Amino acid sequence: MANWQCVKQCGACCNLDPADRPDIEDYLSPAELEQYLSMVGEDGWCINFDHTSRECRIYSHRPRFCRVDPEIFQDMYGIESEELNDFAIDCCRQQIEGVYGDRSLEILRFDKAIGF
């Protein structure tokens, strides 16, 4: 069984282009949506993503919507904790493939890390 984990220096989730998330208003509060949109740079990437180190500059203070946590996913998406692992894997795979491609180093690293 594959177990979700974040793969350091991937950053696919930091590609915040709202055009890729047409239903974003369905799971963010108005204040969170405003914060989210304020974080999107001209290139669609989060302004807090360091492209050189490929890490978040505000990781320990990142917003709620940037965290993979059972309570947050229950609240935002209605995902029960026992469904979180599979849901997070699907979300990450979809995002990584969309940003980097389905044969990218990032997707290979993710698949290896989760035991896929």
Stockholm file with secondary structure:
# STOCKHOLM 1.0

chainA/1-116         MANWQCVKQCGACCNLDPADRPDIEDYLSPAELEQYLSMVGEDGWCINFDHTSRECRIYSHRPRFCRVDPEIFQDMYGIESEELNDFAIDCCRQQIEGVYGDRSLEILRFDKAIGF
#=GR chainA/1-116 SS CCCCCCCTTCCGGGBCCGGGCTTHHHHSCHHHHHHHHHHBCTTSBBTTEETTTTEETTGGGCCGGGCCCHHHHHHHHCCCHHHHHHHHHHHHHHHHHHHHCTTSHHHHHHHHHHTC
#=GC SS_cons         CCCCCCCTTCCGGGBCCGGGCTTHHHHSCHHHHHHHHHHBCTTSBBTTEETTTTEETTGGGCCGGGCCCHHHHHHHHCCCHHHHHHHHHHHHHHHHHHHHCTTSHHHHHHHHHHTC
//
